Amino acid sequence: MKSSIRRSSRGARRSAAAVAVSAVLALTATACGDDGSGSAGDKGEEGSGKGEIVFWDNNGGVRTDIWKEIIADFEKANPDIDVKYVPIAATEYQSKVDNSIQAGGLPDVGGAGAAMLAGFAAQNALEPLDDRLGKSSLNGKLNEDMVKSLKSAGGDDDKLYSIPTSANNGVLYYRTDLFKKAGLDEPTTWDKFYEAAEKLTDKDKNEFGYTIRGGAGSIAQALDAMYGQSGITSFWDSSGEKTTVNDPKNVEALEKYVGLFKKVTPAADLNNDFTKMVAQWDSGTIGMLNHNLGSYQDHVKAFGTDKFRGIPQPIGAGGKRVQVSNPVDGLGLFKSSKNKEAAWKFIEFATSKAENSKFNESAGQVPANTDAAKDAWVSEAEPTKLAAEALSDGSTTIVQLPYYLPDWNTVSKTDNEPAFQKVMNGSMSAKDFLDTLADQLNTAQAEWNEQKG
């Protein structure tokens, strides 16, 4: 299925925007030189298994140090292969890849997590990896649920377009020292969360109870808060055709959540992506932060382990914890690669026990390699341990987000992050925002069902 067969007025608006983005990125690519190997129409070659390969990191800057360490290990073990590392910020990665799919310059290997996978696969940019995995030492060593998640996200349950590296989970981080000083209970329920957010706020002293994400990545966090409070456990209704995002219970939950902005949060939150939000929490006196396992090590560096905790998301009024799914991350082999054999060697190496453990210990995430997941650090990192327990003890229901929709990442980011900021500022109602989001998702789901037959 090609992305070009999706037709809607929304798609037309995106096409116009894409031309402008592509022009800017094309100029950037010209200035920086060709960082990749080809375009999506290029079938590529197996190559000699030696020489240079290009790797695009989809979380450049944040994960640069650990990737450089893994690359150094790989080049030492494979002296006839050189890896050209290109760090790309998470907020720019999809646009960079989409532009290169059309214009050329794709890398050999790149980040291909669940949130973006459907769009890349729909444009025929990724190599199916099932046969390579079947002949690999990795076969049987990867978490089955993560593999299934990536197969589903790729839009074809029979094909695997990305090898999983890690899984994430939503975490509520809170400052234990500030809670103790204020005589507050641990924020294990939403009621306790809201109570703490208010009590820990003293604007005159620049102290706030919470930091809310208003910049890039805001929608997933807002959905997590919505479904967590409403207790709705499915993203689609019983027909499978209409989304539940604009259910009245979710509207009410979003109104309450957005009501925190500037009342108990810094005003800067309106534009904060996760890096700014995390840095703000780590350097200030803010009581709570919603993020994921990936920022755990940043908090350890800032506070040690005695001034904060990272716990599963709060429990709702019904006594049940509901969370939206966090996308599995992975590595994809681009079909246009002229050196697929060497590129696959790199993917194999990066997801082997030692390297996958090293990567995820640095990132604070759950390893995809099942042997790596048994390493001691996993149980010693409290948020990772608690997250694993919450997901396995029956206390948590996961609302699966529709990563399989080729439109998902565009709808949940490009189309609606600016609109969410309007909700925060009070220039758009939560109901209007969610109704618009629902219309877009229902259209995307209908198109998907039509193409699947």
N, C-alpha and C positions, 0 to 999 in steps of 0.2 A: 504494500500500500504506500503510495507516494503522498507526501504532504500537500502536493499541488491539487489533489482531488478534493480537498476540504474547501467548501465554498460557503461564505457568509459575508455580511457587511462588515462584521468584526474582522474577518480575515483580510478584507480589502483595506481596512484601516491599518492593520498590522503590516501589510505589504508595503504601503507607502512609507511607514516608519522604518521598515527594514531597509529600504533603499538608502535612506539617510544614514542609518547606522552602518550599512555596508560600505558606503563611501568613505566614512571616517576610518573604519577599520582597514579598508584597502590602502588608504594613505599611510596608516600606521605600519602596515605590513611592508609597504614599499620602503618606508624609512628604515625599518629594522632589518630588512632582508627576509628571504623566504625561510620561515621556521618550520616548514612541514614538507610533506612528500607528494601531495596530489589532491585531487577533488573526488567527490563521491562517485562520479561516473567512471573513475579509473579503477579497474579491477586489481591493480597492484601486482606484485610478484613475491614469490617465496624468498628470493634473494639467496645470498651465499651463507647467511647466518653469521656473517662477520661485518665489520665496518661500523658506520654511524647509524644510530636511530635517534629519533626526536621524541621526547616525552613532554606532554603538556600537563602540568599540575593544575587541577581544578580548584585548588585552595592555596594558590601561591601566596607567599608571605607568611601565612599562618603555619603551613606545613613544610616550608622550604628547607629548614635545617635538617629535619628527619629524612626528607627525600634525598638530600645531598649525601647523607650518611649511607642510606640504602644503595644509592647509585655508586658510591665509592666501593662498597662491599661487592656489588655486582661486577664492576669493572676489574676488581682484583681477582674475582673468580672467573671472569671471562675477559682476559686481556686483549682479545681480538675484537671486542665490541666497545664502542664509545657511545655514551648516552649524552645527548644534548638536552639539557634540562631547561624548560621554559616555564617559569612561574606565572600563572594568570590568576588574578583575584577572582574569588567566587562570584562576585557580582557582575563580572565581565565575561565569564567563561562561556556561557551559552551563546552569546552574541558572536564571540570570536569563532566558535566552532561552526555556527550556522552560516556565518559569512564565508568561511573557508570551504564549507561543503559546496557552496555555489561558485566561489571564485577560485578555488584551489589553494594549496598551502596547508593541507591537513598534516598532522604529525603521524608518526607510526603508532604511538601509544598515547592514550589520554584518559583522564578521569571520565567515567561513564556511570554515574550514580543513578539511582532509580528515578529521581525527580526529572532528569533530562533525557533518560534513555529512550523513551518512546519517540520523542522528536527526532533524535539522531537515527534510530532504527528505521523510522518511517521514511527517511530520506535515503535509505540504502547506504548509509555511510560506514556501518560497522560490519566486521567479519563475524559470522556465527562461530562460536568457539566450542561447540559440543564435541566435535571429533577430536580437536586438540586436547581438550580436557580429558576425554576418555582414554587417551594414550599417555597421559601425563602422570607423574608421581603425585600430583595434586588430587587425582581422582579418588573420591571417597574420603578426602581430608578437608572438605569444605562444608561449612554449616548448611544443612539441607534447606532450612527455612530461608536463609539468605539467598541461596541459589534460586529457590522457587520465587522469591520476591522479585529478583532481577528478571527472571523469565517472564513473569506476569507484567512487570513494568515495561518490558521491551515490546509488549503487544502480541507476543506469540508464545504460548506456554510450551511449545515444542522446540524453541530456539533460545540459546543463551548468548547474549551479545556482550556480556560483561562478567568478569571474574570478580566476585565480592572480595573486598578488603576488610570491611568493618560494618558494624551496625551501631546505630546511635539510639539514644532514648531521651525523652524529655526529663529534665531535672529541675526541681525547685531548690536553688541554693539560698541559704540564709545565714546571716551573721549571728552565730551563737553568743558572742560576747554582747552584742547589742540587745538580743532577746533576753538574756539573763539580767542585764542592767535594767531593762524595762519591766521585768517580771512577767514576760509573755510565754505562753505555751508554744511548743513546736508547731509550725503551721501545717499540720497534717490534714486539716479540712479546709474547705473554701471559706467557711465562716471565720476560722482562726486566721486565715491568710488576710482577709479584709480587715479584721480587727488589728492585726499587727501593722499592716500598711498605714493605717491611720495613726496609730499610737506612736510609731517610730518617726513620724514626720514633724520636723520643726524647721520651717522654711527660713526663719531668721538666722538659724545656725547652719543653713545649707545641709540639713539632714532630711533624708527622704525614706519612706517606707519601702518603696519599690522602684524599679526602673522598667519601663514598658518599651517594647521595640516598635518604633514607628518608621524606620528606614527599611532598607532592603531586607527581605526575609520576614516581614511583619505578618503576612497573611497566615502562614503556618502556625505561628505562635498564637495569633488571635483565635484560629480555629481550635487549637488545643484548649485554650481557656474557655471557649464557648461550649464545646462538647463535654469538657470536664465538669462544668457547672450544670448544664442541662440534663446530663445523663443519657442523652440519645446515643445509641450504640451502633448506628449504621449511617454511612454517608448517603445512601440511596434509600428511597422508600421501598415498600414491598414489591412494587412493579419493576424496580431496577431502572426506571427511566427518569424519575424526578429526585433531585437532591434534597436532603434535609437541612441544608445550610440555613435556609430562611424560615425554618420552623419557628413559631412564636417563642418557644422556649429558648432557642438559640439567639433570637433577636434580643430577648430580655437579658440573656447572659452577656451578650456583647455590649449592650448599653451599660451594664454595671461595670464591666471590665474597662471600657474606654473612659468611663467616668473617673478612673484613677488619674488620668493624664493631667498634669500640672496641679492636681489637688494633693497628691502624695508622691508625685514623680517629678524629676527635673524637666524643665521646658525643652531642653536639648534632645530629649527622647524622640521628639517628632521626626528627626532626621537620622537617628542612630541606627546603624546596622549592627551586626553582632559584635564586630571587633571594637567599635566605639562603645557599645553598651557594656561589654565585658571589661574594657579598660576603665570605664567610668566607675563600675562597681568595685573593681580591684583597688582603685586609688582613693575612694571616698568613704562616706559614711551612709551608705544605702543599705537598708535592711534585707531586701530580697531581690532575687534575679531569677527569671525563667530563662534557661538556655538548654543545653544538652550536655552529654558526657564530654564532648570535645573541649570544653573550656576548663575542665577540672584542674589540669596541671597549671594553668594560668593563676587560678585561685590559690593553689598550694604555694606558688612562688610569691604571691602577694601577702598571704596571711599565715602560711604554715598550715597545719591541719587542726589547730586548736581554736580557731576563731570563726570557723564556718563549717557547715555540713551541706551535703547535697543529697536530697531525699526525693523519692518518687512524687509525682504531682499530687496535689491535695485530693482527698476523697470527697465525693459529692454528698448531698443531703440524703440520698438513698443508701448510703453506706458502701457505695461502689466507686472504684476509681476508673474513670474513662479517659483515655488518651488517644490522640490521633497518631497514626503511624509515622515514624521517622524513617526517611529513605535510607536504604542500604547503599553504601558507596562501593565503587568498583573501578576496575581498569578495563578499558576497551581497546581492541586492536582495529585500527581504521583500515577499511578495505583497500584504500588506495596506497597503502604502504608498499614500498619497493623492497622491503627487507623483513617480511613477515616472520621468518624463522627466528631472526635475532630479536624481533619485537616480542614474540611469544616467550622466548627464553627470559626476557626481562620481566614479563608478567608472572611467569612461573616462579622466578626468584623472589620477586617482591611479595608474593603471597605464600612463600614457604614458611615453615614454622618459625624459624629464628627471626626472619625479617618482618613477618606479619606481627609477631609479638612485639618486636622493637617499635614498629610503627604505631601500634595501638596503645602501647604503654605511654608513648609520647603524646598521642592524641587523646588518651583517656577513654577510648572506645572499645567495643567488644570485638575481639578478633574473629575473622571469618574462618581462619584455619583452626580446625578443632583441636589440634595438638597445642597450638599457641594459646588457645582459650583455657588450657589447663595450667598455664604458668602461674606462679605464686602471686605475681603482682595483681592479677585480675581480682582475686579475693581480698587483697590488701587495700585496693582502691575502693573506699567505701561506697561512693555513688554507683560505680560499676557493679559491685556486689549487690547492693540494694535493688538496682534496676533489674538485674537478672532474676532476683528472687520475686520481685513484684510481677514480672512477666510469666513466672512459672508456678506461682502459688495459688492462682485462681482469683486473686484480688483485683485484677486489672482487666478491663475490656479495651481492645484496640479498635478504633475506627479506622478502617483502611482507606487512605486517600487514593484517588484514581490516577496514580502515576502512569497507568497504561494509556491514558488519553494523550495523543500527540499535542493537544492544545493545553494540557494541564499547566505546564510551567509558564506559558505565556499568560494564561488567564489568571493564575495565582500570583504572578509577579508583575509583568509589564502592564497588564490591563487594570490591575486593581490595587497595587501598592499606593499609587498617588490618590486613589479614591479613599483608601483607608485613612490616609493623612487628613482628608477632608472630614471624615467622621471624628477623628481626634480633635480637630479644630472646631468642630461644631457646625460646619457649613454643609454637612450631609448627615442625614439620619442613619442610624444603624440598620433600620428596616429597608430604606432605599438602597443602601450599599449591598445588603445581603440579597435583596430581590434581584438586583442587577447581576450579582455574582451567580445566583441560581439560574437565571435565564441563560447566561453564557455556558454554564456547566451542563445544563439540560440540552442545549444545542449541540455541544461537543459530544455528549453521550449518545444522542440520536445519530449523529454522523458516524460515530464509531460503530454503533450497532448496525447501521446500514452497510458499512463497508465490510463488517464481519459476516453479514448475511444472517 
